[in-house]
Amino acid sequence: MDAVSNGSLQPDLKRRRSDAEDQSEETLQLRTKHDNEYFKCYAGLDIHREMIGDFARTFTYRKAILNNYNCIYQRSVLDLGAGTGILSMFCAQAGARKVYAVEASGVAEVAKKVVSSNKVEDQVVVIQSKVEEATLPEKVDVIVSEWMGYMLLYESMLQSVIFARDKWLNKDGVLLPEKARMFIAPLTDPDEGFERQVNSFQSVLIEFWKMVKDNFHVDMSCVTEFAKAEMYKHITVKTVDAENVISRGTCFLELDLYTVKSEDLQCIKENFMCCCYGHGRVHAFVIWFSVEFPRDVILSTSPYDSMLDVELAFTVDGRQARKQLYRMSECGP
């Protein structure tokens, strides 16, 4: 009887295994498509010019690298997501024995030219590859990366940093940066410009699909619901004044990059409480972050920093993500 039962289960097990394999293959295809689109965005020079041109961000990374030269001098470094190679150059300036500049996009060819122009070919090796597929000749003493995405984690490279840390970092190796924190605070929009912008955008969408019937005698007004749902997935950028942030920031997430695991990032849920300065309508919550390097170097996107041009990226249903404008901050959250 047991044999019959086991036999009857085999087709079902095979079917479930096949379904799981199909789902895994579909997930892999989607991830590959996403990666290709992501790397395509970074293949052009415009985005790299914008990042390097954010001088406070670039100066902060240079300060962090040079201040920690004792961790880098005559040691091996992995520059993850090297781009045009600017961080690799800083590591070479700090006396690194060897820098492996891993960059998946086509801008790796530019990085090779930069290495040649600066005559550091003996120190810096550019590898055009995803870090998950790269082969290094040795484990490294330091991993440096500008991995932060919108709202720290959205479209960030942290998963790749974790992979590289576990596979390529020596036991007592150093991560630059080594910690990250996220903050949240309520935001008021006294002119309600953001709401008007969203309502106007929705009106344009609705009118467009209604217009199809007027022009082509085909009723496509039902498409507006799909258009709205699609719009909710996209981010629009809005500049806000720091004075409209109506409380101090509350830290709701701290990441130790030496210990964080990929599964820790799948779903982040935290309770938080903000004490507002006064009374006002809350239209949204603004989220920003800071990353910390050894020797007390901090890169922060805090709106309380007078040097920061506060620019936020919102989705139309009120969720938001920070646009990457980095400033060196010495003030608190």
C-alpha positions as CSV (number, residue, x, y, z in Angstrom):
1,M,0.0,0.0,0.0
2,D,2.8,2.4,0.8
3,A,4.5,1.6,-2.5
4,V,1.3,2.5,-4.4
5,S,1.0,5.7,-2.4
6,N,4.6,6.7,-3.2
7,G,4.1,5.8,-6.8
8,S,1.0,7.9,-7.1
9,L,2.8,10.9,-5.6
10,Q,5.7,10.9,-8.1
11,P,3.8,12.6,-11.0
12,D,2.6,15.3,-8.7
13,L,6.1,15.8,-7.3
14,K,7.5,16.0,-10.8
15,R,4.8,18.5,-11.8
16,R,5.5,20.7,-8.8
17,R,9.3,20.5,-9.5
18,S,8.6,21.4,-13.1
19,D,6.4,24.4,-12.1
20,A,9.2,25.5,-9.7
21,E,11.8,25.3,-12.4
22,D,9.5,27.3,-14.8
23,Q,9.1,30.0,-12.1
24,S,12.8,30.0,-11.5
25,E,13.6,30.4,-15.2
26,E,11.0,33.2,-15.5
27,T,12.5,34.9,-12.5
28,L,16.0,34.6,-14.0
29,Q,14.8,36.0,-17.3
30,L,13.2,39.0,-15.6
31,R,16.3,39.6,-13.5
32,T,18.5,39.4,-16.6
33,K,16.2,41.9,-18.4
34,H,16.3,44.2,-15.5
35,D,20.1,44.0,-15.2
36,N,20.5,44.7,-18.9
37,E,18.3,47.8,-18.7
38,Y,20.1,48.9,-15.5
39,F,23.5,48.6,-17.0
40,K,22.4,50.3,-20.2
41,C,21.4,53.3,-18.2
42,Y,25.0,53.5,-16.9
43,A,26.7,52.9,-20.2
44,G,26.5,56.6,-21.2
45,L,28.6,59.4,-19.8
46,D,25.8,61.7,-18.7
47,I,24.9,59.9,-15.5
48,H,28.6,59.6,-14.6
49,R,29.2,63.3,-15.2
50,E,26.3,64.1,-12.9
51,M,27.6,61.8,-10.2
52,I,31.2,63.1,-10.3
53,G,29.9,66.7,-10.7
54,D,28.2,66.3,-7.3
55,F,31.4,67.5,-5.8
56,A,30.4,67.0,-2.2
57,R,29.7,63.4,-2.8
58,T,33.0,62.9,-4.8
59,F,35.0,64.8,-2.2
60,T,33.5,62.7,0.6
61,Y,34.5,59.5,-1.1
62,R,38.0,60.8,-1.7
63,K,38.3,62.0,1.9
64,A,37.1,58.6,3.2
65,I,39.6,56.7,1.0
66,L,42.6,58.9,1.7
67,N,41.8,59.1,5.4
68,N,41.8,55.4,5.5
69,Y,45.0,55.0,3.5
70,N,46.4,52.7,6.2
71,C,43.8,50.1,5.2
72,I,44.6,50.6,1.5
73,Y,48.3,51.2,1.2
74,Q,50.0,48.2,-0.5
75,R,46.8,46.2,-0.3
76,S,44.3,44.9,-2.8
77,V,41.0,46.7,-3.5
78,L,37.7,45.8,-5.3
79,D,36.0,48.8,-6.7
80,L,32.5,47.5,-7.3
81,G,30.5,49.3,-10.0
82,A,33.5,51.3,-10.9
83,G,31.9,53.4,-13.6
84,T,34.5,55.7,-15.1
85,G,37.0,54.6,-12.4
86,I,37.1,57.7,-10.2
87,L,37.1,55.7,-7.0
88,S,39.8,53.4,-8.3
89,M,41.9,56.5,-9.0
90,F,41.5,57.6,-5.4
91,C,42.5,54.1,-4.2
92,A,45.6,54.3,-6.4
93,Q,46.4,57.7,-4.9
94,A,46.1,56.1,-1.5
95,G,48.8,53.6,-2.5
96,A,46.8,50.5,-3.2
97,R,48.9,47.6,-4.5
98,K,46.2,46.4,-6.9
99,V,42.7,47.7,-7.6
100,Y,40.2,45.5,-9.4
101,A,37.7,47.9,-11.0
102,V,34.6,45.8,-11.8
103,E,32.1,47.5,-14.1
104,A,29.4,45.6,-16.0
105,S,28.3,48.4,-18.5
106,G,30.1,49.6,-21.6
107,V,31.6,52.6,-19.7
108,A,34.3,50.1,-18.6
109,E,36.0,51.0,-21.8
110,V,36.1,54.6,-20.6
111,A,37.6,53.5,-17.3
112,K,40.4,51.7,-19.1
113,K,41.3,55.0,-20.9
114,V,41.2,56.8,-17.6
115,V,43.6,54.3,-16.1
116,S,45.9,54.6,-19.1
117,S,45.8,58.4,-19.0
118,N,46.7,58.5,-15.3
119,K,49.5,55.9,-15.9
120,V,48.3,53.5,-13.2
121,E,48.1,50.4,-15.3
122,D,50.3,48.6,-12.9
123,Q,47.9,49.3,-10.1
124,V,44.4,49.3,-11.6
125,V,42.9,46.5,-13.6
126,V,39.5,47.1,-15.2
127,I,37.2,44.1,-15.5
128,Q,34.0,44.4,-17.6
129,S,31.7,42.0,-15.9
130,K,29.0,41.7,-13.3
131,V,30.6,41.1,-10.0
132,E,28.6,37.9,-9.7
133,E,30.3,36.6,-12.8
134,A,33.7,38.1,-12.3
135,T,36.8,36.1,-11.5
136,L,39.5,37.9,-9.5
137,P,43.0,36.5,-9.1
138,E,42.9,36.9,-5.3
139,K,40.7,37.9,-2.4
140,V,40.8,41.6,-1.5
141,D,41.5,43.6,1.6
142,V,39.1,46.4,0.8
143,I,35.8,46.7,-1.1
144,V,34.7,50.2,-2.1
145,S,31.5,51.0,-3.8
146,E,29.0,53.8,-4.4
147,W,26.1,51.4,-4.2
148,M,23.3,53.5,-2.9
149,G,20.1,53.9,-4.8
150,Y,16.9,55.8,-4.5
151,M,15.8,55.9,-0.9
152,L,19.0,54.0,-0.3
153,L,17.8,50.6,-1.3
154,Y,15.6,51.1,-4.4
155,E,17.6,49.9,-7.5
156,S,20.7,49.9,-5.3
157,M,23.7,47.6,-5.7
158,L,23.7,46.4,-2.1
159,Q,22.9,42.8,-3.1
160,S,26.0,42.8,-5.3
161,V,28.1,44.3,-2.4
162,I,26.9,41.5,-0.1
163,F,27.8,38.9,-2.8
164,A,31.3,40.4,-3.2
165,R,31.8,40.7,0.5
166,D,31.0,37.0,1.1
167,K,33.0,35.7,-1.9
168,W,36.0,38.1,-2.3
169,L,36.6,40.0,1.0
170,N,39.4,38.7,3.2
171,K,38.5,37.8,6.8
172,D,39.7,41.1,8.3
173,G,38.9,43.1,5.3
174,V,37.4,46.6,5.2
175,L,34.2,47.9,3.6
176,L,33.9,51.5,2.4
177,P,31.3,52.5,3.4
178,E,30.6,50.2,6.4
179,K,27.3,51.3,7.8
180,A,24.0,52.8,6.5
181,R,21.1,54.4,8.2
182,M,17.7,55.5,7.0
183,F,15.6,58.4,8.4
184,I,12.0,59.4,8.0
185,A,10.1,62.6,8.7
186,P,6.7,64.1,7.8
187,L,6.5,66.6,5.0
188,T,3.9,69.4,4.4
189,D,3.2,71.0,1.1
190,P,1.5,74.3,2.0
191,D,0.9,75.2,-1.7
192,E,-0.3,71.7,-2.4
193,G,1.7,71.9,-5.6
194,F,2.4,68.2,-5.5
195,E,-1.2,67.2,-5.4
196,R,-2.0,69.6,-8.3
197,Q,0.8,68.0,-10.3
198,V,-0.5,64.5,-9.7
199,N,-4.1,65.5,-10.4
200,S,-3.1,67.3,-13.6
201,F,-1.1,64.3,-14.8
202,Q,-4.1,62.0,-14.1
203,S,-6.4,64.3,-16.0
204,V,-4.1,64.2,-19.1
205,L,-4.1,60.4,-19.0
206,I,-7.9,60.2,-18.7
207,E,-8.5,62.7,-21.5
208,F,-6.1,61.0,-23.9
209,W,-7.8,57.7,-23.8
210,K,-11.3,59.3,-24.0
211,M,-10.0,61.2,-27.0
212,V,-9.5,58.0,-28.9
213,K,-13.2,57.5,-29.3
214,D,-13.8,61.0,-30.5
215,N,-11.1,60.6,-33.2
216,F,-11.3,57.0,-34.2
217,H,-14.7,55.8,-32.9
218,V,-13.2,53.2,-30.7
219,D,-14.0,53.3,-27.0
220,M,-10.8,52.9,-25.1
221,S,-11.8,54.8,-21.9
222,C,-11.4,51.5,-20.0
223,V,-7.6,51.8,-20.5
224,T,-7.5,54.7,-18.1
225,E,-7.6,52.3,-15.1
226,F,-4.6,50.4,-16.5
227,A,-2.8,53.7,-17.1
228,K,-3.4,54.9,-13.6
229,A,-2.1,51.6,-12.2
230,E,1.0,51.9,-14.4
231,M,1.6,55.5,-13.3
232,Y,1.7,54.4,-9.7
233,K,4.8,52.3,-10.5
234,H,6.8,55.2,-11.8
235,I,8.7,57.9,-9.9
236,T,8.4,61.6,-10.6
237,V,10.9,64.1,-9.2
238,K,9.8,67.0,-7.1
239,T,11.9,69.6,-5.4
240,V,10.8,70.6,-1.9
241,D,12.0,73.1,0.7
242,A,13.7,71.9,3.8
243,E,11.4,74.2,5.8
244,N,8.5,72.0,4.9
245,V,10.0,69.1,6.7
246,I,8.1,69.4,10.0
247,S,10.0,67.2,12.4
248,R,13.5,65.9,13.1
249,G,14.2,62.7,11.4
250,T,13.6,59.3,13.1
251,C,16.1,56.6,12.3
252,F,14.1,53.5,11.4
253,L,16.8,51.3,9.8
254,E,20.5,50.7,10.6
255,L,22.5,48.4,8.4
256,D,25.9,47.0,9.4
257,L,27.3,46.1,6.0
258,Y,29.7,43.5,7.5
259,T,26.8,41.4,8.7
260,V,23.7,42.3,6.7
261,K,22.3,39.4,4.6
262,S,20.3,39.5,1.3
263,E,17.2,38.1,3.0
264,D,17.3,41.0,5.5
265,L,16.5,43.4,2.5
266,Q,13.6,41.5,1.0
267,C,10.9,43.3,3.2
268,I,11.7,46.0,5.6
269,K,9.0,46.9,8.1
270,E,9.6,49.1,11.1
271,N,7.5,51.2,13.5
272,F,8.4,54.8,13.9
273,M,7.3,58.0,15.7
274,C,8.0,61.6,14.7
275,C,7.5,64.6,17.0
276,C,6.4,67.5,14.9
277,Y,7.5,71.1,15.4
278,G,3.9,72.3,15.3
279,H,0.6,71.8,13.6
280,G,0.1,71.2,9.9
281,R,-1.2,68.9,7.3
282,V,1.1,65.9,6.4
283,H,1.1,65.4,2.7
284,A,3.9,62.9,2.5
285,F,6.9,61.4,4.3
286,V,10.4,62.2,3.2
287,I,13.0,59.5,3.6
288,W,16.8,60.1,3.5
289,F,19.9,58.2,4.4
290,S,23.5,58.4,5.5
291,V,26.4,56.1,5.0
292,E,29.4,55.9,7.3
293,F,33.0,55.2,6.6
294,P,35.8,54.4,9.1
295,R,37.4,57.4,10.8
296,D,34.1,59.2,11.2
297,V,33.5,60.2,7.6
298,I,29.8,60.5,6.9
299,L,27.9,61.0,3.6
300,S,24.4,62.2,4.3
301,T,21.4,63.3,2.2
302,S,19.8,65.0,5.3
303,P,17.5,68.0,4.4
304,Y,18.8,69.7,7.5
305,D,22.1,70.2,5.9
306,S,22.2,73.7,4.5
307,M,24.4,72.6,1.7
308,L,21.8,70.1,0.4
309,D,19.5,70.9,-2.5
310,V,16.6,68.9,-1.2
311,E,15.1,67.0,-4.1
312,L,12.8,64.1,-3.7
313,A,11.4,61.5,-6.0
314,F,7.7,60.7,-5.3
315,T,5.3,58.1,-6.7
316,V,1.8,59.4,-7.2
317,D,0.3,57.3,-4.3
318,G,2.5,59.2,-1.8
319,R,5.4,56.8,-1.6
320,Q,8.7,58.4,-2.3
321,A,12.4,57.9,-2.9
322,R,15.3,60.2,-2.6
323,K,17.0,61.4,-5.7
324,Q,20.7,60.9,-5.4
325,L,22.1,64.3,-4.5
326,Y,24.8,63.7,-1.9
327,R,26.2,66.3,0.5
328,M,28.8,66.0,3.2
329,S,27.0,66.6,6.5
330,E,28.3,67.3,9.9
331,C,24.9,67.9,11.5
332,G,22.7,65.3,13.1
333,P,19.6,63.7,11.6
